[in-house]
Amino acid sequence: VSHYVSLLRDMTHHIRLTEQEAEMRVGASVQQKLFPQLDPEVDGYDIAGLVAPALATCGDYYDFIASPDGRLLLVVADVCGHGVGAALIMASTRAYLRSFASTQIRLEETLPRLNALLLDDLEDRRFVTMILALLEVGSGRLEWANMGHPSGFVLDAGGAVKARLASTHRPFGLFHDIDPPRRPCAPGSPG
């Protein structure tokens, strides 16, 4: 009898693992569809993104969001943690940003609003780091804010660093007060 009970436990454990793996594959498939399927084609710019998660699902996020006024919002972000929880926070963050972009909200208004929403959503010790860059395609002007994310770089056509997008403020979801400075790059020819 004990052998039979042990065999049933092993089978039950195996079935649960198989179901969890199937759910993770479905979650990874859904998450991959949330990333841009095409890189934006902007004359004078080479813009691309890629995510290679260590696990099936992750909190990594990048996006290219065209605003109704013709500007392009570039997003690179990371949710603290790994797995399904981080992926769900990433999906919420993406939805908030896309909603703000559709209303032509300004960058300095987007940041505190996004922080307030994430404060409501996140558990203790969870946060989101992010670089937001708003490109005016015609002029080459770039407004940006770095919310505790590692530095981003704008490169010129030869690969030299044109601008370093260093951290300007704390990550989203940790503190109520958020008033990040706007950091425009000098207008110039597309890089």
PyMOL commands that set and color helices and strands:
alter all, ss='L'
color gray80, all
select helices_A, chain A and resi 2-34+83-102+107-121
alter helices_A, ss='H'
color red, helices_A
select strands_A, chain A and resi 60-66+72-79+128-136+141-147+152-155+161-165
alter strands_A, ss='S'
color yellow, strands_A
deselect
rebuild
show_as cartoon
